[in-house]
């Protein structure tokens, strides 16, 4: 059905930035519609209005319209709904009622941040470029690093009302076809009224109820490009400075961008440090509660006396003491996160020191408990991707240890491993490559230790049957 100017004007007339402009084209009149806040007015004047106004004989058919306009991208508009969609995404619409013909052309001008240094994954040696909130800029940053014709960008429109632009990115022939098909199907079945951020997509691709992120995030184009070359997919959403990558595995939480930019032996050592830190932050508080509550015989005699003296003035059981210190620490960390960066970082550190010293002085906690909480705090900061999951599972381990001693501690650890083993990331096991010998051999060289780049720079996500 041809677009009518009166109908289009009636739909958008309430918006102050909606512009309607009549252009005389020979004996006929064309009507130009655009939203000036997201369009380039000077471009429209120079390359659209001026060429049309210079036409003296008018247009005899639709083919002559495209030849008269100096726009790089032109397309036909079939109906009113399509015209509204183009207008709201920054494409002006030109209506020729005499020819019953309407077209759109590209004249977007949307303000956004420049390409800045990554704040989420800062690198000391490698690239520091990061995505911003404009989809076309993010696509160009990937194109710059992946000069291959196999790189595919599938356009998506998410949200029934927001009409948010998104792209599904993958390397044709490298990404498993079943993975691409699964993600494409889930995205096409989204029923959200609006999509404003990448996390709306995450909940669709990762329906598991878990504190562990089974979908990866990155704001670094080089990191996303590396994952695409490995055989994964990425999703970019207009308005979000992050890219979603899948599948994502648990061991990636122990890796950092600098691992691939520096000495591989030192990077391997740091990975082991991160793994030990994750285990300490998960297990140390629960083990401390289990031993000091139910198993004093396992503690050396000299240390038992010192521990008894330090706890002599504390009126609470050990489990209450530890949870109270955890609460102080989490409050301090949350306050530091919400305040401006310069103030928040200082407040979180000073606040934790003051609260710990005050708690010992007031008899609310022993010195040993403050030390254990401090070690937990330091180790939990080493793996920021695991911070939220570690804090909750540590409290769960504390409660289990307080109730059942070391038996509860072991039970909590087994439940944690079972939970991780049950998680899936786009139908791939979250603990990949652990689980089968075949999958471990496939990923050998970049698991706990970082191998030479020439050996690990290859696809390892399975095609066809999943591991």
VMD Tcl script that draws the C-alpha trace (Angstrom):
set ca {
  {0.00 0.00 0.00}
  {1.58 3.38 -1.02}
  {2.57 5.77 1.76}
  {0.26 8.77 2.17}
  {1.78 12.02 3.40}
  {-1.21 12.95 5.57}
  {-1.19 9.56 7.30}
  {2.53 9.74 7.97}
  {2.27 13.30 9.28}
  {-0.63 12.34 11.56}
  {1.41 9.51 13.12}
  {4.40 11.69 14.06}
  {2.98 15.21 14.32}
  {3.24 15.29 18.14}
  {7.06 15.16 18.09}
  {8.80 18.55 18.10}
  {11.80 17.24 16.12}
  {9.74 15.66 13.33}
  {10.22 17.73 10.18}
  {8.04 17.83 7.08}
  {9.40 19.64 4.03}
  {7.67 20.20 0.68}
  {10.05 20.14 -2.32}
  {9.06 21.37 -5.76}
  {10.25 18.87 -8.40}
  {9.34 20.32 -11.79}
  {5.54 20.32 -12.08}
  {5.15 17.90 -9.14}
  {5.75 18.08 -5.39}
  {7.71 15.65 -3.20}
  {7.37 15.54 0.59}
  {10.41 14.91 2.76}
  {10.04 13.59 6.33}
  {12.86 13.22 8.83}
  {13.68 13.53 12.55}
  {16.24 16.31 12.86}
  {17.75 15.15 16.18}
  {19.09 11.93 14.63}
  {19.62 13.08 11.04}
  {22.29 15.20 9.37}
  {20.38 18.33 8.23}
  {23.28 19.73 6.21}
  {23.68 16.44 4.34}
  {19.96 16.39 3.54}
  {20.06 19.98 2.27}
  {23.13 19.47 0.06}
  {22.57 16.00 -1.35}
  {18.78 15.59 -1.33}
  {16.89 18.90 -1.39}
  {19.29 20.75 -3.71}
  {19.42 18.04 -6.45}
  {15.64 17.61 -6.36}
  {14.98 21.35 -6.54}
  {17.17 21.59 -9.65}
  {15.00 19.11 -11.58}
  {12.87 20.99 -14.17}
  {10.98 18.32 -16.09}
  {9.81 16.17 -13.18}
  {10.07 12.39 -12.98}
  {8.40 10.10 -15.47}
  {9.02 6.85 -13.57}
  {10.53 5.46 -10.36}
  {13.91 4.72 -11.92}
  {14.64 8.42 -12.44}
  {14.15 9.18 -8.74}
  {17.19 7.19 -7.61}
  {19.37 8.76 -10.30}
  {18.61 12.30 -9.13}
  {19.48 11.80 -5.45}
  {23.12 11.88 -4.23}
  {22.72 9.36 -1.43}
  {24.93 6.31 -0.95}
  {22.12 4.09 0.34}
  {18.60 4.20 -1.12}
  {15.70 1.79 -0.78}
  {12.01 1.64 -1.51}
  {9.41 1.99 1.25}
  {6.45 -0.33 0.76}
  {3.95 0.80 3.39}
  {3.31 3.13 6.34}
  {4.75 0.72 8.94}
  {8.04 0.47 7.04}
  {8.18 4.26 6.65}
  {7.77 4.75 10.41}
  {10.46 2.17 11.16}
  {12.96 3.93 8.90}
  {12.14 7.35 10.31}
  {12.59 6.22 13.91}
  {16.00 4.70 13.14}
  {17.33 7.87 11.48}
  {16.52 7.34 7.78}
  {14.62 10.21 6.08}
  {11.65 9.21 3.93}
  {10.80 10.91 0.64}
  {7.24 10.50 -0.70}
  {6.28 11.07 -4.36}
  {2.51 10.78 -4.32}
  {2.22 11.48 -8.06}
  {4.23 8.31 -8.75}
  {2.84 6.41 -5.73}
  {6.46 5.88 -4.80}
  {8.37 6.36 -1.50}
  {12.05 5.91 -0.73}
  {14.35 6.07 2.27}
  {18.03 7.01 2.33}
  {20.84 7.01 4.87}
  {21.46 10.36 6.59}
  {22.00 9.38 10.22}
  {23.85 11.62 12.63}
  {23.81 10.18 16.13}
  {26.01 11.56 18.89}
  {28.13 9.03 20.75}
  {31.35 8.63 22.70}
  {34.66 8.36 20.92}
  {36.60 5.09 20.97}
  {38.17 5.20 24.41}
  {40.37 3.09 26.65}
  {38.73 -0.03 28.03}
  {37.55 0.38 31.63}
  {36.36 -3.19 32.08}
  {39.36 -5.14 30.76}
  {42.31 -2.76 30.90}
  {45.48 -4.13 29.33}
  {49.02 -3.07 30.16}
  {50.60 -4.35 26.94}
  {47.89 -5.12 24.37}
  {45.26 -2.99 22.65}
  {43.21 -0.65 24.83}
  {40.45 0.20 22.33}
  {36.94 -0.43 23.55}
  {33.46 -0.52 22.08}
  {31.10 2.42 22.48}
  {27.31 2.71 22.37}
  {26.94 3.04 18.58}
  {26.46 -0.22 16.72}
  {28.11 0.86 13.46}
  {31.27 1.91 15.30}
  {31.47 -1.46 17.05}
  {31.02 -3.30 13.76}
  {33.80 -1.24 12.17}
  {36.18 -2.07 15.05}
  {35.64 -5.77 14.36}
  {35.94 -5.32 10.60}
  {39.29 -3.61 11.12}
  {40.68 -6.69 12.86}
  {39.04 -9.41 10.76}
  {39.69 -8.81 7.07}
  {37.99 -12.00 5.88}
  {34.99 -12.54 3.65}
  {33.79 -15.30 5.99}
  {32.91 -12.82 8.72}
  {29.10 -12.66 8.82}
  {26.90 -9.93 10.37}
  {23.23 -10.93 10.51}
  {20.95 -7.98 11.17}
  {18.32 -8.34 13.91}
  {15.55 -6.12 15.25}
  {14.81 -6.76 18.94}
  {11.89 -5.46 20.99}
  {8.37 -5.07 19.63}
  {8.30 -1.36 20.53}
  {11.95 -0.30 20.94}
  {12.96 -1.76 17.53}
  {16.52 -2.05 18.76}
  {19.13 -2.85 16.14}
  {21.40 -5.80 16.84}
  {23.74 -8.06 14.88}
  {24.68 -11.70 15.24}
  {28.37 -12.10 14.36}
  {30.14 -15.33 13.49}
  {32.83 -16.71 11.20}
  {31.24 -18.82 8.50}
  {32.83 -22.26 8.32}
  {34.48 -21.87 11.72}
  {31.53 -21.41 14.10}
  {29.55 -24.65 14.48}
  {26.33 -24.53 12.45}
  {24.29 -25.90 15.36}
  {25.56 -23.11 17.61}
  {24.64 -20.41 15.07}
  {21.24 -22.02 14.49}
  {20.49 -22.25 18.24}
  {21.39 -18.59 18.90}
  {19.52 -17.36 15.82}
  {16.38 -19.25 16.85}
  {16.45 -17.97 20.43}
  {16.90 -14.37 19.28}
  {14.09 -14.64 16.72}
  {11.75 -15.94 19.44}
  {12.38 -13.02 21.83}
  {9.09 -11.50 22.98}
  {10.43 -8.48 24.87}
  {8.53 -5.24 24.50}
  {11.79 -3.32 24.59}
  {15.51 -4.18 24.51}
  {17.81 -1.48 25.84}
  {20.98 -3.39 26.65}
  {22.93 -6.55 25.93}
  {21.69 -8.12 29.19}
  {18.20 -8.54 27.72}
  {19.78 -10.91 25.21}
  {21.79 -12.66 27.93}
  {18.67 -13.79 29.78}
  {17.33 -15.35 26.59}
  {20.54 -17.23 25.78}
  {21.28 -18.18 29.40}
  {18.05 -19.26 31.14}
  {19.94 -21.19 33.86}
  {19.32 -19.90 37.36}
  {22.91 -19.48 38.46}
  {25.20 -16.81 39.85}
  {27.92 -17.87 37.41}
  {27.87 -16.13 34.04}
  {27.41 -18.75 31.33}
  {27.54 -16.01 28.67}
  {30.71 -13.98 28.16}
  {31.06 -10.21 27.99}
  {33.78 -8.01 26.61}
  {34.21 -4.36 25.66}
  {37.48 -5.03 23.79}
  {37.27 -5.60 20.03}
  {40.49 -7.64 19.98}
  {39.14 -10.05 22.62}
  {35.87 -10.52 20.70}
  {37.76 -11.04 17.43}
  {39.88 -13.75 19.06}
  {36.77 -15.56 20.29}
  {35.20 -15.37 16.83}
  {38.31 -16.94 15.31}
  {38.01 -19.71 17.92}
  {34.57 -20.62 16.57}
  {32.22 -18.72 18.88}
  {29.45 -16.26 18.12}
  {29.01 -12.67 19.29}
  {25.98 -10.42 19.60}
  {26.18 -6.62 19.43}
  {23.25 -4.45 20.49}
  {22.88 -0.79 19.61}
  {23.24 1.30 22.77}
  {25.48 -1.17 24.62}
  {29.29 -0.82 24.84}
  {29.67 -4.57 25.44}
  {29.61 -7.56 23.14}
  {28.09 -10.84 24.20}
  {30.07 -13.98 23.33}
  {28.97 -17.62 23.49}
  {29.68 -20.26 24.44}
  {31.53 -19.10 27.53}
  {33.34 -21.46 29.88}
  {34.30 -21.32 33.55}
  {38.05 -21.32 32.94}
  {37.76 -18.07 30.95}
  {37.11 -16.32 34.26}
  {40.71 -17.11 35.21}
  {42.13 -15.56 32.03}
  {43.02 -11.94 31.30}
  {43.77 -9.97 28.09}
  {47.42 -9.55 29.14}
  {47.90 -13.33 29.06}
  {48.19 -13.15 25.28}
  {50.32 -10.00 25.15}
  {53.16 -10.85 27.50}
  {55.52 -13.67 28.42}
  {53.62 -16.97 28.29}
  {55.47 -18.52 31.24}
  {54.60 -15.59 33.48}
  {51.03 -15.65 32.15}
  {50.77 -19.33 33.06}
  {51.96 -18.59 36.59}
  {49.39 -15.83 36.95}
  {46.64 -18.19 35.83}
  {47.60 -20.60 38.59}
  {47.57 -17.69 41.04}
  {44.03 -16.78 39.90}
  {42.90 -20.39 40.28}
  {44.34 -20.65 43.79}
  {42.76 -17.28 44.65}
  {39.35 -18.48 43.47}
  {39.65 -21.64 45.59}
  {40.78 -19.65 48.64}
  {37.91 -17.15 48.38}
  {35.42 -20.00 47.98}
  {36.74 -22.43 50.58}
  {38.80 -20.61 53.23}
  {35.92 -18.99 55.22}
  {33.95 -22.25 55.35}
  {37.01 -24.28 56.32}
  {37.86 -21.78 59.08}
  {34.36 -22.00 60.53}
  {34.31 -25.82 60.34}
  {37.66 -26.24 62.08}
  {37.16 -23.63 64.81}
  {33.60 -24.77 65.55}
  {33.72 -28.57 65.36}
  {37.30 -29.79 64.92}
  {39.66 -28.11 67.41}
  {41.81 -31.24 67.45}
  {42.99 -30.48 63.91}
  {44.49 -27.13 64.97}
  {48.08 -27.07 66.34}
  {48.12 -26.64 70.12}
  {50.11 -23.38 70.10}
  {47.65 -21.80 67.72}
  {44.62 -23.06 69.68}
  {45.69 -21.08 72.77}
  {46.25 -17.90 70.75}
  {42.90 -18.34 69.05}
  {41.15 -18.89 72.38}
  {42.74 -15.73 73.82}
  {41.75 -13.60 70.80}
  {38.15 -14.88 71.00}
  {37.85 -14.59 74.76}
  {36.01 -11.26 74.62}
  {33.81 -12.05 71.60}
  {30.20 -12.84 72.66}
  {29.15 -14.44 69.35}
  {29.72 -17.90 67.88}
  {32.33 -18.09 65.13}
  {29.74 -18.37 62.35}
  {27.98 -15.17 63.47}
  {31.33 -13.44 63.81}
  {32.39 -14.39 60.26}
  {29.05 -13.47 58.69}
  {29.10 -10.12 60.53}
  {32.55 -9.34 59.09}
  {31.36 -10.44 55.65}
  {28.46 -8.01 55.97}
  {30.83 -5.15 56.86}
  {33.03 -5.97 53.88}
  {30.15 -6.26 51.38}
  {28.67 -2.95 52.58}
  {32.03 -1.27 52.15}
  {32.50 -2.76 48.67}
  {29.01 -1.77 47.53}
  {29.47 1.77 48.80}
  {32.78 2.05 46.96}
  {31.18 0.74 43.75}
  {28.29 3.24 43.79}
  {30.27 6.36 44.64}
  {32.41 8.21 42.07}
  {35.52 6.22 41.20}
  {38.07 8.55 42.83}
  {36.14 8.65 46.12}
  {34.75 5.13 46.10}
  {38.08 3.32 45.83}
  {39.56 5.20 48.79}
  {36.37 4.77 50.83}
  {36.18 1.02 50.30}
  {39.79 0.50 51.44}
  {39.78 2.92 54.38}
  {36.28 1.89 55.43}
  {37.24 -1.79 55.57}
  {40.35 -1.02 57.67}
  {38.42 1.17 60.10}
  {35.55 -1.29 60.45}
  {37.92 -4.21 61.00}
  {39.94 -2.39 63.66}
  {36.79 -1.09 65.34}
  {35.21 -4.57 65.36}
  {38.24 -6.05 67.11}
  {38.39 -3.18 69.60}
  {34.67 -3.44 70.40}
  {34.85 -7.20 70.89}
  {32.61 -7.99 67.90}
  {35.25 -10.07 66.12}
  {38.58 -11.71 66.80}
  {41.81 -10.86 65.04}
  {41.89 -14.26 63.34}
  {38.45 -13.67 61.83}
  {39.54 -10.26 60.53}
  {42.59 -11.87 58.91}
  {40.47 -14.59 57.25}
  {37.99 -12.00 55.99}
  {40.83 -9.84 54.68}
  {42.35 -12.76 52.78}
  {38.92 -13.56 51.34}
  {38.47 -9.93 50.28}
  {41.83 -9.75 48.48}
  {41.43 -13.07 46.67}
  {37.85 -12.28 45.59}
  {39.06 -9.09 43.87}
  {41.59 -11.01 41.76}
  {38.83 -12.62 39.66}
  {36.24 -9.85 39.19}
  {34.04 -11.99 36.90}
  {33.47 -14.41 39.79}
  {32.96 -11.85 42.56}
  {29.16 -12.11 42.90}
  {29.10 -15.92 42.65}
  {32.01 -16.35 45.05}
  {30.48 -14.13 47.74}
  {27.20 -16.09 47.82}
  {28.79 -19.54 47.62}
  {31.26 -18.60 50.37}
  {28.36 -17.73 52.70}
  {26.65 -21.02 51.75}
  {29.87 -22.88 52.61}
  {30.07 -21.05 55.95}
  {26.53 -22.07 56.91}
  {27.05 -25.70 55.85}
  {30.33 -25.84 57.80}
  {28.74 -24.31 60.89}
  {25.94 -26.89 60.86}
  {27.84 -30.07 59.98}
  {31.54 -29.32 60.39}
  {33.94 -30.66 57.78}
  {31.22 -32.98 56.51}
  {29.14 -29.93 55.61}
  {32.20 -28.23 54.15}
  {32.85 -31.18 51.83}
  {29.17 -31.40 50.98}
  {29.09 -27.72 50.02}
  {32.14 -28.16 47.78}
  {30.60 -31.20 46.07}
  {27.36 -29.29 45.47}
  {29.34 -26.43 43.95}
  {31.16 -28.75 41.54}
  {27.90 -30.52 40.67}
  {26.23 -27.17 40.02}
  {29.04 -26.07 37.70}
  {28.98 -29.41 35.88}
  {25.22 -29.07 35.29}
  {25.45 -25.63 33.70}
  {25.31 -25.20 29.94}
  {26.35 -22.32 27.73}
  {24.29 -22.41 24.53}
  {24.08 -26.22 24.95}
  {27.85 -26.55 25.56}
  {29.16 -27.77 28.96}
  {30.22 -24.88 31.18}
  {33.27 -26.79 32.49}
  {34.63 -27.40 28.97}
  {37.20 -28.78 28.25}
  {37.00 -30.89 31.41}
  {34.69 -33.85 31.23}
  {36.00 -36.00 28.39}
  {39.46 -36.84 27.14}
  {38.48 -35.85 23.61}
  {37.44 -32.33 24.56}
  {40.49 -31.83 26.76}
  {42.85 -32.82 23.92}
  {41.05 -30.41 21.60}
  {41.75 -27.45 23.90}
  {45.20 -28.50 25.12}
  {47.60 -25.58 25.27}
  {45.27 -22.90 26.59}
  {43.52 -24.30 29.64}
  {45.37 -23.74 32.92}
  {48.63 -22.94 31.18}
  {49.10 -20.68 28.15}
  {50.79 -22.36 25.24}
  {52.60 -20.75 22.29}
  {50.36 -18.44 20.27}
  {51.00 -20.31 17.01}
  {49.57 -23.49 18.58}
  {46.58 -22.03 20.41}
  {45.48 -19.57 17.70}
  {43.02 -21.97 16.09}
  {39.35 -22.99 16.41}
  {38.56 -25.35 19.25}
  {34.76 -25.18 19.59}
  {33.37 -28.42 18.21}
  {31.40 -28.62 15.01}
  {28.45 -30.95 14.72}
  {28.25 -33.05 17.89}
  {28.88 -31.10 21.05}
  {31.64 -32.28 23.41}
}
mol new
graphics top color blue
foreach p $ca { graphics top sphere $p radius 0.5 }
foreach p [lrange $ca 0 end-1] q [lrange $ca 1 end] { graphics top cylinder $p $q radius 0.2 }
display resetview
